[in-house]
Amino acid sequence: MPNKLLSVQGLETHFQTREGTVHAVNGVSFSLDEGETVGLVGESGCGKSVTMLSMLRLIPSPPGKIVNGSAVFRGQDLLKMTDDEIRTVRGSQISMIFQDPMTSFNPVLTIERQVAEPLEIHLGMSKEQARDRVVELLELVNIPKAKERLNDYPHQFSGGMRQRVMIAMALACNPQILVADEPTTALDVTIQAQIVELIKRLRDELGMSIVWITHDLGIVAGLAQRVIVMYGGYFIEEASVKELYANPLHPYTMGLLGSLPRLDLDEKKRLTSIDGLPPVLMEKPGYCPFAPRCKFAVERCWNENPQLSEIAAEHRVACWVDPRTGRAR
């Protein structure tokens, strides 16, 4: 049995705006085992990034506030740590690759300075030791002529190269958990594939756990062991990759999979779309948040929000209807 590395329970995050309170994350729970890769998928604005930023206490306050929950890592609750304590965890034990590599770098500092900083802060390396380690890290992520590029600035790198440097920075202190927040979104398909293969190789070499945040179920298929689907601030389905792709049990998951191009089908088939718009999270719904867009919705869907419950072994879903039959569960 693998050891549980991280356990998040009942995490809830709000944002105060002029229009009112936005309920961005609504009591989500998940765990992560040593060496495991979990895919967190869902459309933009559903709360994926906010969930992981909340866990790492990177939510700007105000306007954001973590109002409930726990995130236990190695026996310690990250949400109850002091600012100094959480800083010792971030970057050294849990690292994050942010979504946009251009805006995530400081434009006036060299690449060497930015990658070396966590090495000096967390590992106590001297400038010379850190410089040697930076070269190793840049070579690890396949930056050509790494030593010659130490004094370059972020704008002198292409998008794909900046993302590789961001990965090098995240891996600098050999973290136990790597959170990758849509790290391939702004890249072309060829570079996307290279980045995914790079992270898979580094995961296998270093033995770290990964949470991969994305809206693309195609990427998750070849990367993760387990998938969590998120919608409107809630987790609505969780299963192993093989089980989820073979037997999706939530109408939203079925819609996501139906929107993916398929190369394994002989006949031509039109891609499906999900009608309607994502929910406005100004208040917690007393009904299923997907009900307004769901063709299977029944009366109970409008009166009660379903909880994530186990339908089969290691397969959980939050839905009152079985979409395979159209009947209430």
C-alpha positions in Angstrom: 0.0 0.0 0.0 1.4 3.4 -0.9 1.9 6.0 1.8 -0.5 8.9 1.9 1.5 12.1 1.4 -1.3 14.8 1.4 -4.8 14.8 2.7 -7.1 17.8 2.0 -10.5 17.8 3.7 -13.4 20.2 3.4 -11.5 23.0 1.8 -13.6 26.1 1.2 -12.4 29.4 -0.2 -14.4 32.7 -0.7 -13.6 36.0 -2.4 -15.1 39.3 -1.4 -16.1 41.5 -4.4 -18.2 44.6 -4.9 -21.0 42.4 -6.1 -20.8 40.1 -3.1 -19.1 36.9 -2.0 -17.8 34.5 -4.6 -17.9 30.9 -3.4 -14.9 29.7 -5.5 -14.2 26.4 -3.7 -16.9 24.6 -1.8 -15.8 21.9 0.6 -13.6 19.8 -1.6 -11.6 16.8 -0.3 -8.9 14.7 -1.9 -5.7 12.8 -1.1 -2.4 12.2 -2.8 -0.1 9.1 -2.4 3.6 9.0 -2.7 4.7 8.8 -6.4 1.1 9.3 -7.6 0.0 11.6 -10.4 -3.5 13.1 -10.1 -5.2 15.0 -12.8 -7.5 17.9 -11.8 -9.7 18.8 -14.7 -12.6 21.1 -15.5 -13.4 24.3 -17.5 -11.8 27.7 -16.8 -13.2 29.3 -13.6 -14.4 26.1 -11.9 -11.9 26.5 -9.0 -9.0 24.2 -9.9 -6.2 26.7 -9.5 -7.8 28.3 -6.5 -8.0 24.9 -4.8 -4.2 24.3 -5.1 -3.3 28.0 -4.3 -5.5 27.8 -1.2 -3.7 24.6 -0.1 -0.3 26.4 -0.4 -1.7 29.6 1.2 -1.0 31.7 -1.9 -4.5 33.2 -2.1 -4.3 37.0 -1.9 -6.0 38.1 1.3 -8.0 40.3 0.9 -10.0 39.6 -1.3 -9.6 35.8 -0.8 -10.2 33.9 2.4 -9.9 30.2 3.3 -13.0 29.8 5.5 -12.9 26.1 6.2 -10.9 22.9 5.8 -7.5 21.3 6.4 -4.6 20.3 4.3 -2.4 17.7 6.1 1.1 17.2 4.6 3.4 14.9 6.5 1.3 15.1 9.6 1.1 18.9 9.7 -1.8 21.1 8.6 -0.6 23.6 6.0 -3.6 25.8 6.7 -2.6 26.2 10.4 1.1 26.9 9.9 2.6 30.3 10.6 3.8 32.4 7.6 7.4 31.4 8.4 6.5 27.7 8.6 4.6 27.6 5.3 7.5 29.3 3.6 9.8 26.5 4.5 7.4 24.0 2.8 6.7 26.0 -0.3 9.4 25.6 -2.9 11.3 23.0 -1.0 8.8 20.3 -0.2 5.8 21.4 -2.4 6.6 23.3 -5.6 4.3 24.8 -8.2 4.7 25.4 -11.9 2.5 28.4 -12.7 0.3 28.9 -15.7 2.0 31.7 -17.5 5.8 31.5 -17.6 6.2 35.0 -18.9 4.4 36.7 -16.1 5.8 34.3 -13.4 9.4 35.5 -13.9 10.8 38.7 -12.7 11.7 40.5 -16.0 14.7 42.4 -14.5 16.5 39.5 -12.9 18.6 36.9 -14.7 17.6 33.3 -15.1 20.5 32.3 -12.8 19.4 34.6 -10.1 15.8 33.4 -10.1 16.6 29.7 -10.2 19.3 30.0 -7.6 17.2 31.8 -5.0 15.4 28.8 -3.6 18.7 26.9 -3.5 20.3 29.6 -1.3 17.2 30.1 0.9 16.1 26.5 1.4 19.3 24.5 1.1 21.8 27.1 2.3 24.0 26.9 -0.8 26.7 29.4 -1.5 26.5 31.4 -4.7 29.1 29.2 -6.4 27.3 26.0 -5.3 24.0 27.4 -6.4 25.4 28.4 -9.8 26.7 24.9 -10.4 23.3 23.4 -9.4 21.5 25.9 -11.7 23.5 24.6 -14.7 22.6 21.0 -13.7 19.0 21.9 -13.5 18.9 23.7 -16.8 20.6 20.7 -18.4 18.1 18.4 -16.7 15.2 20.1 -18.5 17.1 20.1 -21.8 18.1 23.8 -22.1 20.9 23.9 -24.8 24.2 25.5 -23.8 22.9 26.0 -20.3 26.1 27.5 -18.9 26.1 30.2 -21.5 22.5 31.2 -20.8 22.8 31.9 -17.0 23.0 35.6 -17.5 20.1 35.8 -20.0 16.8 37.4 -19.0 13.3 35.8 -19.4 12.5 37.7 -22.6 15.5 36.1 -24.3 13.9 32.7 -24.0 11.0 31.3 -26.2 7.7 30.3 -24.5 8.7 26.6 -24.4 12.2 27.4 -23.0 10.7 29.7 -20.3 8.4 26.8 -19.3 11.4 24.5 -19.1 13.2 27.0 -16.8 10.0 27.3 -14.7 10.1 23.5 -14.3 13.8 23.6 -13.4 13.0 26.2 -10.7 10.2 24.1 -9.3 12.5 21.1 -9.1 15.4 22.9 -7.6 15.0 21.6 -4.1 13.8 18.1 -5.0 10.2 18.6 -3.8 8.0 15.7 -2.8 4.9 17.2 -4.5 4.8 19.1 -7.8 1.7 21.1 -8.6 1.6 21.9 -12.4 -1.0 24.6 -13.2 -1.8 24.1 -16.9 1.9 24.3 -17.7 1.3 23.7 -21.5 -1.7 25.9 -22.2 0.1 28.7 -24.0 2.4 26.4 -26.0 2.0 24.8 -29.4 1.1 21.1 -29.6 4.7 19.9 -30.4 6.1 21.8 -27.4 3.2 20.6 -25.2 4.1 17.0 -25.9 7.8 17.7 -25.1 6.9 19.3 -21.8 4.6 16.4 -20.8 7.3 13.8 -21.7 9.9 15.8 -19.8 7.7 15.9 -16.6 6.9 12.2 -16.9 10.6 11.4 -17.2 11.5 13.6 -14.2 8.7 12.1 -12.1 10.0 8.6 -12.7 13.6 9.7 -12.0 12.9 11.7 -8.9 9.9 9.7 -7.5 7.8 12.8 -6.8 4.0 13.1 -6.7 2.2 15.4 -9.1 -1.1 17.3 -9.2 -1.7 18.3 -12.9 -4.3 21.0 -13.3 -5.8 21.2 -16.8 -9.0 21.5 -18.9 -7.6 19.0 -21.4 -8.6 15.4 -20.7 -6.3 14.3 -23.6 -3.2 15.3 -21.7 -4.3 13.6 -18.5 -4.9 10.3 -20.3 -1.2 9.6 -20.8 0.1 11.2 -17.6 -2.1 10.6 -14.5 -3.2 7.5 -12.6 -6.3 9.1 -11.1 -8.6 11.9 -12.3 -10.7 14.4 -10.4 -13.3 16.3 -12.3 -14.3 19.7 -10.9 -17.3 21.9 -11.7 -18.7 25.1 -10.1 -16.3 24.8 -7.1 -17.2 21.2 -6.4 -15.6 17.8 -7.1 -18.2 15.9 -9.1 -16.4 12.8 -10.2 -13.2 10.9 -9.2 -11.8 7.6 -10.6 -8.8 6.0 -12.1 -7.9 7.1 -15.6 -8.9 3.8 -17.2 -12.2 3.7 -15.3 -13.1 7.3 -16.0 -12.5 7.2 -19.8 -14.2 3.8 -20.1 -17.1 4.5 -17.9 -17.8 8.2 -17.1 -20.8 8.5 -14.7 -21.4 12.2 -14.6 -23.1 14.1 -17.5 -20.5 16.8 -17.3 -17.6 14.3 -17.6 -19.4 12.7 -20.5 -19.6 16.1 -22.2 -15.9 16.7 -21.7 -15.0 13.4 -23.2 -17.4 13.9 -26.0 -15.7 17.1 -27.0 -12.3 15.4 -27.5 -11.3 14.4 -31.0 -11.0 10.5 -31.3 -8.4 8.8 -33.5 -9.5 5.3 -32.5 -12.9 5.4 -34.2 -13.3 4.3 -37.9 -16.4 6.3 -38.6 -16.4 10.1 -38.5 -18.3 11.5 -35.5 -19.2 15.1 -34.7 -17.8 16.5 -31.5 -20.4 17.3 -28.9 -20.7 20.5 -27.0 -22.1 21.3 -23.6 -25.0 23.8 -23.9 -25.3 26.8 -21.5 -22.8 28.7 -19.4 -20.8 28.0 -16.2 -22.5 28.9 -13.0 -22.1 32.3 -11.3 -20.8 31.4 -7.8 -22.2 34.4 -5.9 -24.0 32.0 -3.6 -23.8 28.4 -2.7 -26.4 26.5 -4.8 -29.0 24.4 -3.0 -29.2 22.3 -6.1 -26.8 20.5 -8.4 -24.6 23.2 -10.0 -24.7 21.4 -13.3 -28.5 21.0 -13.4 -29.1 24.1 -15.6 -26.9 22.6 -18.4 -27.9 18.9 -17.9 -30.2 17.0 -20.2 -30.7 14.3 -17.6 -31.8 16.6 -14.8 -34.8 15.5 -12.7 -36.7 17.2 -10.0 -34.4 16.1 -7.2 -31.5 17.8 -9.0 -33.1 21.2 -8.5 -33.9 20.6 -4.9 -30.7 19.0 -3.5 -27.0 19.2 -4.3 -25.6 15.6 -4.5 -22.6 14.7 -2.5 -19.6 12.8 -4.0 -20.4 9.2 -3.2 -18.9 5.8 -4.2 -20.6 4.1 -7.1 -18.1 1.4 -7.8 -14.6 0.5 -6.4 -12.5 3.7 -6.4 -15.1 5.5 -8.5 -17.0 8.3 -6.9 -19.6 10.6 -8.5 -22.0 13.4 -7.4 -25.1 12.9 -9.4 -28.7 11.9 -8.7 -29.2 10.3 -12.2 -27.4 7.4 -13.9 -26.7 9.0 -17.4 -26.4 5.5 -18.9 -30.0 4.7 -18.3 -31.5 8.2 -17.5 -33.0 6.8 -14.3 -32.6 8.2 -10.8 -30.0 6.5 -8.6 
